[in-house]
């Protein structure tokens, strides 16, 4: 493109952007997502039970108060909170879980969400 925003003759308006993307994809330090829609994004917790928050706080069950709560991730869209002591169960979206997990008061937010779902 020229400095006035008009494409150079014989070039599409996206040619410079495509060239930049190709150059970046050759740099080993730059990670670019695959262009085809065949690759599936896998959440980092999908096959792992979580018993602590990012800040290393043990998850506490809002029903019985024990530190036996854990989060499971059946797929990339859901998170399940389960207690092995009292059979407490609560489902939520993965986005809701990540918002809570990144907060400093995760156990209070779990308790608040559990009360909200009861009503």
Number of C-alpha atoms within 10 A of each C-alpha: 15 8 7 6 8 10 15 12 9 7 10 13 14 10 14 13 12 12 11 10 12 12 11 14 14 11 10 8 8 10 10 13 10 9 7 6 7 7 9 8 8 10 12 9 15 16 12 12 14 17 18 17 20 14 12 8 15 18 22 21 25 20 16 14 14 15 17 16 26 21 22 18 22 13 13 16 13 16 22 17 21 18 22 13 14 14 11 15 16 15 17 13 13 17 13 14 19 13 11 17 19 12 14 13 13 22 19 14 16 20 16 12 15 18 12 9 10 7 5
